[in-house]
Amino acid sequence: MTSNPPNDPRSGLLPFLAISFVGAWITMVPLWLDGLRRTSAAQGTPPVAALCMVLMMLVPALTAFGLTARRHGPRTAVRVLGLARATPWRHELRSVAVALTIPLVLTAAGLTVATLAGRYSPAHLPGPAAVAPLVLSAAVSVPLYFGEELGWQGYLLPRLLHHGRTRGLLIGGAIWGAWHVPMTALGGSYPGHSVLLGIPAAVVTAMLFGTVIATVRLSTGSVWAAVAAHLSLNEFALPLTHEVSGRLVDPLFAGPLSITTWPITALAVLGTWLAHRRHAGRRGATDAARGGRPGSRSLSR
């Protein structure tokens, strides 16, 4: 089953973006008023900051479901947003498992580059005592990542595909990065660095990783695998980068958000784009040979 985009691909786009962006800034107001700013990667997250981030992550999903349910009704909204199971459970679980590994593989490759560049110092492999708390945290945090991806991949992505697959994915990633500005400006992604550097770096990272997550969504037809990829990025790849290192890690130069991981992620994006082009070309040739019409584009392609 694939979700059915609205008749007008741009329908509801501006209200979704307006509410999501304004909501993101509103949820960060307490932190701005308090003057909180992360100045070092060693600095923890205060409870009030964690609460604000939780609320911010829920904004896209609530906005997407509210706008869709208002137009189509709650039951239809579940199908339109990709909440309904798109494939048999066995395939769905396999897709989620693969999605969980993708950020870890990209991060490991990026850390290899960072190590060769002298920006990272691996000290040891993480043991069960280090991994167990991450698994627990990930399980508890699933609703939060679902809160983002239901909005980005369930609602926004179908409305961007009329620009073309590649352009739509890149635009979606740029929007995702811009949406994080209220958090990034407080040192969320790149603590200790200038806002003038941190915000552009966050947008580039979001365009690359956002494209990877959106590709997962398109490949499975469900938001759940996209949720798994996003969760793996934040709940496993980021903390394991620090756990494995023997010293404090600067996320701008080592880890999944770093400039040393950008080339690896860009190559992955390029590879999936070439594979899609080859698959589309073969499908078009098959349709032409059969004398039939090419199938209409669906969200799962």
C-alpha positions as CSV (number, residue, x, y, z in Angstrom):
1,M,0.0,0.0,0.0
2,T,1.3,3.5,-0.8
3,S,0.1,6.8,0.4
4,N,-2.0,8.9,-1.9
5,P,-0.8,12.5,-2.3
6,P,-3.4,15.2,-2.6
7,N,-4.6,16.2,-6.0
8,D,-2.6,19.4,-5.8
9,P,0.9,18.5,-4.7
10,R,1.4,21.8,-3.0
11,S,-1.9,21.6,-1.1
12,G,-1.4,22.3,2.6
13,L,2.4,22.9,2.2
14,L,2.5,26.5,3.3
15,P,0.3,26.0,6.4
16,F,2.4,23.0,7.4
17,L,5.7,24.9,7.1
18,A,4.4,28.0,8.8
19,I,3.0,26.1,11.8
20,S,6.0,23.8,12.1
21,F,8.6,26.6,12.0
22,V,6.7,29.0,14.3
23,G,6.0,26.1,16.7
24,A,9.7,25.2,16.7
25,W,10.7,28.7,17.7
26,I,7.9,28.9,20.3
27,T,9.1,25.7,22.0
28,M,12.6,27.1,22.3
29,V,11.5,30.5,23.9
30,P,12.3,29.3,27.5
31,L,15.9,28.5,26.5
32,W,16.4,31.8,24.8
33,L,14.9,33.7,27.8
34,D,17.2,31.7,30.1
35,G,20.2,32.5,28.0
36,L,21.2,28.8,27.7
37,R,23.8,28.0,25.1
38,R,26.0,24.9,24.7
39,T,29.6,26.0,24.5
40,S,31.3,22.5,24.7
41,A,30.5,19.0,23.6
42,A,31.1,18.0,27.2
43,Q,28.2,20.1,28.4
44,G,25.1,18.1,29.2
45,T,21.5,18.8,28.5
46,P,19.5,20.5,31.3
47,P,16.0,19.1,32.0
48,V,14.3,22.2,30.7
49,A,16.2,22.0,27.5
50,A,15.3,18.3,27.1
51,L,11.6,19.2,27.6
52,C,11.8,22.0,25.0
53,M,13.4,19.6,22.5
54,V,10.7,17.0,23.2
55,L,8.0,19.5,22.5
56,M,9.8,20.8,19.4
57,M,10.1,17.2,17.9
58,L,6.3,16.7,18.3
59,V,5.3,19.8,16.4
60,P,5.7,18.4,12.8
61,A,3.6,15.3,13.6
62,L,0.8,17.1,15.3
63,T,0.7,19.7,12.5
64,A,0.7,17.0,9.8
65,F,-2.0,14.9,11.4
66,G,-4.1,17.9,12.3
67,L,-4.1,19.3,8.7
68,T,-4.6,15.9,7.1
69,A,-7.4,14.9,9.5
70,R,-9.2,18.2,8.9
71,R,-9.2,17.6,5.2
72,H,-9.7,13.8,5.0
73,G,-10.8,12.7,8.4
74,P,-8.7,10.8,11.0
75,R,-9.0,7.3,9.5
76,T,-8.0,8.5,6.0
77,A,-5.2,10.5,7.5
78,V,-3.6,7.3,8.9
79,R,-3.3,5.9,5.4
80,V,-2.4,9.2,3.6
81,L,0.5,9.9,6.0
82,G,1.9,6.4,5.6
83,L,1.0,5.1,9.1
84,A,-0.7,2.0,7.7
85,R,1.6,-1.0,7.2
86,A,2.8,-0.8,3.6
87,T,4.3,-4.3,3.4
88,P,4.0,-7.6,5.2
89,W,5.4,-7.5,8.7
90,R,8.4,-9.6,7.9
91,H,9.5,-7.2,5.2
92,E,8.7,-4.2,7.4
93,L,10.8,-5.5,10.2
94,R,13.7,-6.2,7.8
95,S,13.4,-2.7,6.4
96,V,13.6,-1.3,9.9
97,A,16.6,-3.4,10.7
98,V,18.4,-2.2,7.6
99,A,17.4,1.4,8.3
100,L,18.9,1.1,11.8
101,T,22.3,0.1,10.4
102,I,22.6,2.8,7.7
103,P,23.6,5.7,10.0
104,L,26.0,3.4,11.9
105,V,27.8,2.3,8.7
106,L,28.0,5.9,7.4
107,T,29.3,7.1,10.7
108,A,31.9,4.3,10.9
109,A,33.2,5.2,7.5
110,G,33.3,8.9,8.4
111,L,35.2,8.2,11.6
112,T,37.7,6.3,9.6
113,V,38.3,9.5,7.5
114,A,38.4,11.6,10.7
115,T,41.0,9.2,12.2
116,L,43.2,9.4,9.1
117,A,42.9,13.2,9.2
118,G,43.9,13.3,12.9
119,R,40.6,14.5,14.1
120,Y,39.5,11.4,15.9
121,S,41.1,8.9,18.3
122,P,39.3,5.6,18.7
123,A,40.2,3.9,22.0
124,H,38.0,0.9,22.5
125,L,34.9,-0.8,21.2
126,P,31.7,-0.2,23.3
127,G,30.7,-3.1,25.6
128,P,27.2,-4.2,26.6
129,A,27.3,-1.9,29.6
130,A,27.6,1.1,27.3
131,V,25.1,-0.2,24.6
132,A,22.3,-1.3,27.0
133,P,21.4,2.3,28.2
134,L,21.4,3.5,24.5
135,V,18.9,0.7,23.6
136,L,16.7,1.7,26.5
137,S,16.9,5.4,25.6
138,A,16.1,4.6,21.9
139,A,13.0,2.5,22.9
140,V,11.7,5.3,25.1
141,S,12.4,8.0,22.4
142,V,10.6,6.3,19.5
143,P,7.5,8.6,19.8
144,L,9.8,11.7,19.5
145,Y,11.4,10.6,16.2
146,F,8.0,9.5,15.0
147,G,6.9,13.0,15.8
148,E,9.4,14.4,13.4
149,E,9.2,11.9,10.6
150,L,5.5,11.7,10.4
151,G,5.7,15.4,9.5
152,W,8.7,15.4,7.2
153,Q,8.3,12.0,5.5
154,G,4.6,11.4,5.8
155,Y,3.3,14.9,5.0
156,L,6.1,17.1,3.5
157,L,7.9,14.6,1.2
158,P,4.9,13.8,-1.0
159,R,4.3,17.5,-1.6
160,L,7.9,18.0,-2.7
161,L,8.1,15.2,-5.2
162,H,6.4,17.2,-7.9
163,H,9.8,19.0,-8.1
164,G,11.4,15.7,-9.1
165,R,12.8,13.1,-6.8
166,T,16.3,14.4,-6.5
167,R,15.3,18.1,-6.1
168,G,12.4,17.2,-3.8
169,L,14.7,15.2,-1.5
170,L,17.3,18.0,-1.3
171,I,14.7,20.7,-0.7
172,G,13.2,18.5,2.1
173,G,16.7,18.2,3.7
174,A,17.3,21.9,3.5
175,I,13.9,22.6,5.1
176,W,14.7,20.0,7.8
177,G,18.0,21.8,8.5
178,A,16.4,25.2,8.6
179,W,13.8,24.0,11.0
180,H,16.5,23.0,13.5
181,V,17.9,26.6,13.5
182,P,16.3,27.5,16.9
183,M,18.2,24.6,18.4
184,T,21.4,24.9,16.3
185,A,21.7,28.6,17.2
186,L,21.9,27.6,20.9
187,G,24.8,25.3,20.2
188,G,22.7,22.1,19.8
189,S,24.6,20.5,16.9
190,Y,28.0,22.2,17.0
191,P,28.7,23.5,20.5
192,G,31.5,26.0,20.8
193,H,31.3,27.1,17.2
194,S,30.0,30.3,15.7
195,V,26.4,30.4,14.7
196,L,27.6,31.6,11.2
197,L,29.4,28.3,10.9
198,G,27.0,26.0,12.8
199,I,23.8,26.8,11.0
200,P,25.2,26.3,7.4
201,A,26.9,23.1,8.5
202,A,23.7,21.9,10.1
203,V,21.8,22.6,6.8
204,V,24.4,20.7,4.7
205,T,24.2,17.7,7.1
206,A,20.4,17.8,7.1
207,M,20.4,17.8,3.3
208,L,22.6,14.8,3.1
209,F,21.2,12.7,6.0
210,G,17.7,13.9,5.2
211,T,18.0,12.6,1.7
212,V,19.2,9.2,3.1
213,I,16.2,9.1,5.5
214,A,13.8,10.2,2.7
215,T,15.2,7.5,0.4
216,V,14.5,4.9,3.1
217,R,10.9,6.2,3.2
218,L,10.5,6.0,-0.5
219,S,11.9,2.5,-0.6
220,T,9.6,1.1,2.0
221,G,6.4,3.2,1.5
222,S,6.2,3.6,5.3
223,V,7.4,6.2,7.8
224,W,8.5,3.5,10.3
225,A,11.8,2.7,8.6
226,A,12.5,6.4,8.3
227,V,11.9,6.7,12.0
228,A,14.4,3.9,12.6
229,A,17.0,5.7,10.5
230,H,16.6,9.0,12.4
231,L,16.6,7.2,15.7
232,S,19.7,5.3,14.9
233,L,21.5,8.6,14.0
234,N,20.7,10.4,17.2
235,E,20.4,7.5,19.7
236,F,23.3,5.3,18.5
237,A,25.6,6.9,16.0
238,L,26.1,10.2,18.0
239,P,26.7,8.7,21.5
240,L,28.8,5.8,20.3
241,T,31.1,8.3,18.5
242,H,31.9,9.7,21.9
243,E,31.9,6.3,23.7
244,V,34.5,4.9,21.4
245,S,36.8,7.9,21.5
246,G,39.6,8.3,24.0
247,R,39.1,12.1,24.2
248,L,36.5,14.8,23.8
249,V,35.0,14.8,20.3
250,D,34.2,17.9,18.3
251,P,31.0,17.0,16.3
252,L,32.0,19.4,13.5
253,F,35.1,17.3,12.7
254,A,34.1,13.7,13.8
255,G,30.9,11.8,13.9
256,P,27.7,11.6,11.9
257,L,27.2,15.3,11.7
258,S,30.8,16.2,10.8
259,I,32.4,17.5,7.7
260,T,34.5,14.3,7.5
261,T,31.3,12.2,7.1
262,W,29.8,14.5,4.5
263,P,31.8,12.9,1.6
264,I,30.7,9.4,2.7
265,T,27.1,10.4,2.9
266,A,27.3,12.3,-0.4
267,L,28.6,9.1,-2.1
268,A,25.7,7.1,-0.6
269,V,23.2,9.7,-1.9
270,L,24.9,9.6,-5.3
271,G,24.8,5.8,-5.3
272,T,21.1,5.6,-4.5
273,W,20.4,8.3,-7.2
274,L,22.3,6.3,-9.8
275,A,20.5,3.1,-8.8
276,H,17.2,4.9,-9.0
277,R,18.0,6.2,-12.5
278,R,19.0,2.8,-13.7
279,H,15.9,1.2,-12.2
280,A,13.7,3.9,-13.7
281,G,15.4,3.4,-17.1
282,R,14.8,-0.3,-17.1
283,R,11.2,0.1,-16.0
284,G,10.7,2.6,-18.8
285,A,12.3,0.2,-21.4
286,T,10.1,-2.7,-20.1
287,D,7.0,-0.6,-20.4
288,A,7.9,0.5,-23.9
289,A,8.7,-3.0,-25.0
290,R,5.3,-4.2,-23.7
291,G,3.6,-1.3,-25.4
292,G,2.0,-0.2,-22.2
293,R,1.9,3.0,-20.4
294,P,4.5,3.7,-17.7
295,G,3.1,3.2,-14.2
296,S,2.2,6.3,-12.3
297,R,4.7,7.4,-9.7
298,S,3.9,6.3,-6.2
299,L,5.4,7.3,-2.9
300,S,7.1,4.0,-2.5
301,R,9.2,4.4,-5.6
